[in-house]
């Protein structure tokens, strides 16, 4: 979760959040700099390269979110006093002009602090005109929406990279090949090798791998003849199909994983499909959040926590009734990174869309809460006379939302540690 500001606090930071411009230069002690260096060395020593890349990508994602808030606030003439990645005690920071930039110890989000986010914050009268609350409706909306907008733009860029640059597997292609062979499988017994192409089974050709798999399912335990292309040479191999139970029914299988040729879209088609895919995923994220926080969803989540949830049925996704903590997100993205570039790009796409939607929930401390307040003030304003909402009345609800977030975050972290979801 990211924040645009720290709500409901009138406490001033150590080095003057309001008033005159603070001095420029470093603000981090040598001890904390040393701590950052040691932590970086330890992280590089015990964490794999794919995991480090994923962590860096997630930090960059958070940075871009806050950069959206920062740039729009500066463009609107608001005073930004802090731009930090993380929460808690400072690890490293520096000042440039009136803003302090840096990292904090708890990597659970980030924030940009803009003065005067609500009527609860005391601001020096000389700087009142530079507060968020004094700016026009559209300026405030631009700042509040900027974070999620950056996530959606990153999602579109990631989708475009997959669709038009890297390419996606063409699942309908006839030119699929054997990508992996299962141990003690019919494929291994036949002598199939990685890179082979299965052209036909018992003289019958198939337009796609899905068609072939459907045929094999209908012939469990039967002896078949495979026509195989190996480096341009056609071979006939015989084997007996394996048998397994799927939804109470015996089905046949060969025991191969398919590898498909890549298909790339042109730039225009790729951009159009990327926008469409982002929009569709936004709607799926909304539906998912609604389902999670519904009575049935909450009950299912409690069952997952207590270990009483039923095992996933065939075709269901394991762990679909839970949210990921940062630890879980890093683990899954690391698994994806070790599988393929497309897999990790797709996961980062999904993360960006979900975070963007989640931040638009119309409650404080989410960005959507500021959108809701600004819109309510706009509706209540009359004949050029600005109406200011009493944010103090919302604080009990805000505290409840924060408590719920902490609870869900801690339980998600617990599940990701004791019962992790894995792509492997």
C-alpha positions in Angstrom: 0.0 0.0 0.0 1.2 3.5 -0.7 0.1 6.8 0.8 0.0 10.3 -0.5 0.4 11.8 3.0 0.3 11.0 6.7 -3.3 11.8 7.7 -4.4 13.3 11.0 -1.0 14.2 12.3 0.1 17.7 13.3 3.5 16.6 14.6 6.4 18.3 12.9 9.4 16.3 11.8 12.8 16.7 13.2 14.1 19.1 10.6 11.1 21.4 9.8 8.3 20.2 7.5 6.8 23.6 7.3 8.3 27.0 7.6 11.5 28.0 5.7 13.4 25.7 3.3 15.6 23.2 5.1 19.3 23.1 4.3 20.4 21.0 1.4 22.7 18.0 1.7 23.0 14.6 3.4 20.8 13.9 6.4 21.9 10.4 7.1 24.4 9.4 9.8 27.5 7.4 9.0 26.1 4.6 11.2 23.0 4.3 9.1 24.9 4.4 5.9 27.1 1.5 7.2 23.9 -0.4 8.1 22.6 0.0 4.6 25.9 -1.2 3.1 25.9 -4.3 5.4 22.3 -5.1 4.6 22.9 -4.8 0.9 25.9 -7.2 1.1 23.9 -9.7 3.2 21.0 -9.5 0.8 23.2 -10.1 -2.3 25.0 -13.0 -0.5 21.9 -15.0 0.5 19.3 -14.1 -2.2 19.3 -15.4 -5.8 19.8 -13.1 -8.7 16.2 -13.6 -10.0 14.9 -12.6 -6.5 17.1 -9.5 -6.4 15.8 -8.5 -9.8 12.2 -9.0 -8.6 12.8 -7.0 -5.5 14.3 -4.2 -7.5 11.3 -4.3 -9.9 8.8 -4.0 -7.0 10.8 -1.1 -5.5 10.8 0.6 -8.9 7.0 0.1 -9.2 6.5 1.7 -5.8 8.9 4.5 -6.8 6.9 5.3 -10.0 3.6 5.3 -8.1 5.0 8.0 -5.7 6.7 9.8 -8.6 3.2 10.3 -10.0 2.1 12.0 -6.8 5.3 14.0 -6.6 5.3 15.4 -10.1 1.6 16.3 -10.1 1.9 18.0 -6.7 4.9 20.0 -7.8 3.1 21.0 -11.0 0.1 22.2 -8.9 2.4 24.4 -6.8 2.0 22.3 -3.6 4.8 21.9 -1.1 6.3 18.4 -0.9 8.4 17.9 2.2 9.2 14.2 1.9 9.6 11.5 -0.7 10.4 8.1 1.0 10.5 4.5 0.0 9.4 2.5 3.1 8.2 3.4 6.5 9.7 3.6 10.0 13.2 4.9 10.9 15.3 6.5 8.2 18.1 4.3 6.7 19.4 6.8 4.2 18.2 10.2 3.0 19.3 13.6 1.5 17.7 17.0 1.0 17.3 18.9 -2.2 15.5 22.2 -1.7 12.4 21.8 0.5 12.1 18.1 0.0 13.9 15.2 1.8 14.3 12.0 -0.3 15.4 8.6 1.0 14.7 5.1 2.2 13.2 3.8 5.5 13.6 0.5 7.3 10.2 -1.2 6.6 9.8 -1.9 2.9 6.0 -2.1 3.1 5.2 0.8 0.8 6.2 4.4 0.2 4.8 7.9 0.6 5.1 11.5 -0.6 4.2 14.0 2.1 2.3 17.1 0.8 1.4 19.7 3.4 -2.2 20.4 4.2 -3.8 17.2 3.0 -6.8 17.9 5.2 -8.2 20.4 7.8 -6.6 18.3 10.6 -3.1 19.4 9.7 -1.7 22.6 11.1 0.3 24.6 8.5 2.2 27.9 8.8 -0.3 30.6 7.5 2.4 31.8 5.1 2.3 28.5 3.3 -1.4 27.9 3.4 -1.8 28.7 -0.3 0.7 25.9 -1.2 -1.3 23.2 0.7 -3.2 20.4 -1.1 -6.5 21.5 0.5 -6.4 25.0 -1.0 -5.9 23.8 -4.6 -8.6 23.5 -7.2 -10.7 20.3 -7.5 -8.9 19.2 -10.7 -5.5 19.8 -9.2 -6.3 17.7 -6.2 -7.8 15.0 -8.4 -4.7 14.9 -10.5 -2.5 14.3 -7.4 -4.8 11.7 -5.9 -5.2 9.7 -9.1 -1.6 10.0 -10.2 -0.4 6.9 -8.3 -2.9 4.5 -9.7 -2.6 6.0 -13.1 1.1 5.3 -13.1 0.4 1.6 -12.2 -2.1 1.3 -15.1 0.5 2.9 -17.5 3.1 0.5 -16.3 0.7 -2.4 -16.8 0.0 -1.3 -20.4 3.8 -1.0 -21.0 4.3 -4.5 -19.6 1.5 -6.0 -21.6 2.8 -4.3 -24.8 6.3 -5.7 -24.1 4.8 -9.2 -23.8 2.5 -8.9 -26.8 4.7 -7.0 -29.3 8.3 -7.3 -28.1 8.9 -10.7 -26.4 5.9 -12.5 -27.9 3.4 -14.9 -26.5 3.2 -18.7 -27.1 1.0 -19.4 -30.1 -1.1 -22.2 -28.5 -2.9 -22.9 -31.8 0.3 -23.4 -33.8 0.9 -26.8 -35.4 4.6 -26.3 -35.0 4.7 -27.0 -31.3 7.6 -29.1 -30.0 8.4 -31.2 -27.0 9.6 -28.9 -24.2 9.9 -31.4 -21.3 9.4 -35.1 -20.8 7.9 -36.6 -17.6 9.8 -39.3 -15.7 8.5 -42.9 -16.2 6.0 -41.6 -18.8 4.8 -43.0 -22.0 6.8 -40.4 -23.8 10.0 -41.5 -22.1 9.3 -45.1 -22.9 8.8 -44.2 -26.5 12.2 -42.5 -26.7 10.9 -39.0 -27.3 13.4 -36.2 -26.9 13.2 -32.5 -26.1 12.8 -30.7 -29.4 10.9 -33.5 -31.2 7.6 -32.6 -33.0 4.7 -35.1 -32.8 3.2 -35.0 -36.2 0.5 -37.7 -35.9 -0.8 -40.5 -33.6 -2.0 -43.7 -35.3 -1.9 -41.8 -38.6 -4.2 -39.0 -37.4 -2.8 -35.5 -37.5 -3.9 -32.6 -35.3 -4.1 -28.9 -35.8 -2.9 -28.0 -32.3 -1.5 -29.5 -29.1 -4.9 -29.1 -27.4 -6.5 -31.3 -30.1 -3.8 -33.9 -29.6 -4.2 -33.8 -25.8 -8.0 -34.3 -26.3 -7.4 -37.4 -28.4 -4.9 -38.9 -25.9 -7.4 -38.3 -23.0 -9.9 -40.6 -24.8 -7.5 -43.5 -25.2 -6.1 -44.4 -21.7 -3.7 -47.4 -21.6 -3.9 -48.0 -25.3 -0.8 -48.7 -27.5 -0.3 -46.1 -30.1 2.2 -45.2 -32.9 3.7 -41.8 -32.9 5.0 -40.1 -36.1 7.8 -37.8 -34.9 9.9 -35.2 -36.6 13.4 -35.1 -35.2 15.8 -32.7 -36.9 14.0 -33.0 -40.2 13.9 -36.8 -40.0 10.5 -38.6 -39.5 10.5 -41.5 -37.0 7.7 -43.9 -35.9 7.8 -44.7 -32.2 5.4 -47.0 -30.3 4.3 -46.6 -26.7 1.5 -47.4 -24.3 -0.3 -44.3 -23.1 -0.4 -43.6 -19.4 -3.6 -43.5 -17.3 -4.6 -41.1 -14.6 -7.9 -40.1 -12.9 -9.3 -36.7 -13.5 -12.6 -35.7 -11.9 -13.4 -39.4 -11.3 -12.7 -40.4 -14.9 -9.8 -42.3 -16.3 -8.0 -40.4 -19.0 -4.9 -41.0 -21.1 -1.7 -39.0 -21.4 1.6 -39.0 -23.1 3.7 -37.2 -20.5 5.1 -34.2 -22.4 5.1 -30.5 -21.9 4.7 -28.5 -25.1 6.9 -25.7 -26.3 5.2 -23.3 -28.7 6.6 -20.8 -31.2 6.2 -17.1 -30.2 3.7 -14.8 -31.8 4.2 -11.1 -31.9 1.6 -8.4 -32.6 2.4 -5.3 -34.6 2.8 -2.0 -32.6 -0.7 -0.7 -33.2 -2.5 -4.0 -32.5 -0.2 -4.6 -29.5 -1.0 -1.2 -28.0 -4.8 -1.7 -28.5 -4.7 -5.2 -27.0 -2.6 -4.0 -24.1 -5.1 -1.3 -23.2 -8.0 -3.8 -23.6 -6.2 -6.4 -21.5 -5.5 -3.8 -18.8 -9.1 -2.7 -18.7 -10.3 -6.3 -18.5 -7.9 -7.1 -15.7 -9.0 -4.0 -13.8 -12.5 -5.3 -13.8 -11.4 -8.7 -12.7 -9.5 -7.1 -9.8 -12.6 -5.2 -8.7 -14.6 -8.5 -8.8 -11.8 -10.3 -6.9 -11.8 -7.6 -4.2 -15.6 -7.8 -3.9 -15.5 -11.5 -3.6 -12.7 -11.5 -1.0 -14.4 -9.0 1.3 -17.8 -10.7 0.9 -19.2 -12.8 3.8 -18.4 -16.0 1.8 -14.9 -14.7 1.0 -14.1 -13.7 4.6 -15.4 -17.1 5.7 -13.2 -18.9 3.2 -10.2 -16.8 4.2 -10.7 -17.8 7.9 -10.9 -21.4 6.8 -7.6 -21.0 4.9 -6.0 -19.5 8.0 -7.2 -22.2 10.3 -6.3 -25.0 7.8 -9.9 -26.2 7.4 -10.3 -25.1 3.8 -10.9 -28.0 1.4 -8.2 -28.9 -1.0 -8.4 -27.3 -4.4 -10.6 -29.2 -6.9 -9.2 -30.1 -10.3 -9.1 -26.9 -12.4 -9.1 -24.6 -9.4 -6.2 -22.3 -8.6 -4.6 -23.0 -5.3 -4.6 -20.0 -3.0 -7.2 -18.1 -5.0 -9.0 -17.0 -1.8 -6.1 -15.0 -0.3 -4.0 -11.9 -0.8 -0.3 -11.9 -1.1 2.1 -10.2 1.2 5.3 -8.6 -0.2 7.1 -11.8 0.7 4.6 -13.9 -1.2 4.7 -11.6 -4.2 8.5 -11.8 -4.3 8.5 -15.6 -4.1 6.0 -16.0 -6.9 7.7 -13.5 -9.1 11.0 -15.2 -8.4 9.5 -18.6 -9.4 8.1 -16.9 -12.6 11.5 -15.4 -13.3 13.2 -18.8 -13.2 10.5 -20.1 -15.5 10.4 -17.6 -18.3 10.6 -13.8 -19.0 7.0 -13.8 -20.1 5.8 -15.3 -16.9 7.5 -12.7 -14.7 6.3 -9.9 -17.0 2.7 -11.2 -16.8 2.9 -11.4 -13.0 4.2 -7.9 -12.7 1.4 -6.8 -15.0 -1.2 -8.3 -12.7 0.5 -6.8 -9.6 0.4 -3.3 -11.1 -3.2 -3.5 -12.1 -4.3 -4.9 -8.7 -2.3 -2.3 -6.7 -3.7 0.5 -8.9 -7.3 -0.7 -8.3 -6.8 -1.4 -4.6 -5.5 2.2 -4.1 -8.7 3.6 -5.5 -10.9 2.2 -2.8 -12.9 5.2 -1.7 -11.7 5.1 1.9 -8.8 6.8 3.7 -5.9 6.2 3.8 -6.1 5.0 0.2 -5.7 7.4 -2.7 -9.4 6.7 -3.5 -10.3 8.2 -0.1 -8.8 11.6 -1.2 -10.7 11.3 -4.5 -14.0 10.7 -2.7 -13.4 13.7 -0.3 -12.4 16.0 -3.2 -15.5 15.0 -5.1 -17.8 15.4 -2.1 -16.4 18.9 -1.4 -17.0 19.7 -5.1 -20.6 18.7 -4.9 -21.2 20.6 -1.6 -19.5 23.8 -2.9 -22.0 26.5 -3.9 -21.7 29.7 -6.0 -17.9 29.9 -5.9 -17.9 29.3 -2.1 -15.6 26.4 -1.3 -16.8 23.7 1.1 -14.3 21.9 3.3 -15.1 18.4 4.5 -14.6 17.7 8.2 -12.0 14.9 7.9 -12.1 14.5 11.7 -15.4 12.7 11.4 -13.9 10.1 9.2 -11.0 9.3 11.5 -12.7 6.4 13.4 -13.5 4.7 10.0 -9.9 5.4 8.9 -8.5 3.8 12.0 -10.7 0.8 11.4 -9.6 0.5 7.8 -5.9 0.8 8.9 -6.5 -1.9 11.6 -8.1 -4.2 8.9 -5.2 -3.6 6.6 -2.7 -4.5 9.3 -4.7 -7.6 10.2 -4.9 -8.8 6.5 -1.3 -7.9 5.9 -0.1 -9.9 8.9 -2.2 -12.9 8.2 -1.2 -12.8 4.5 2.5 -12.7 5.6 1.8 -15.7 8.0 0.3 -17.7 5.1 3.1 -16.8 2.7 5.6 -18.1 5.3 3.9 -21.3 6.5 1.9 -22.3 3.4 3.5 -20.5 0.4 1.9 -20.4 -3.0 4.4 -21.6 -5.7 4.3 -21.7 -9.5 6.6 -24.7 -9.5 
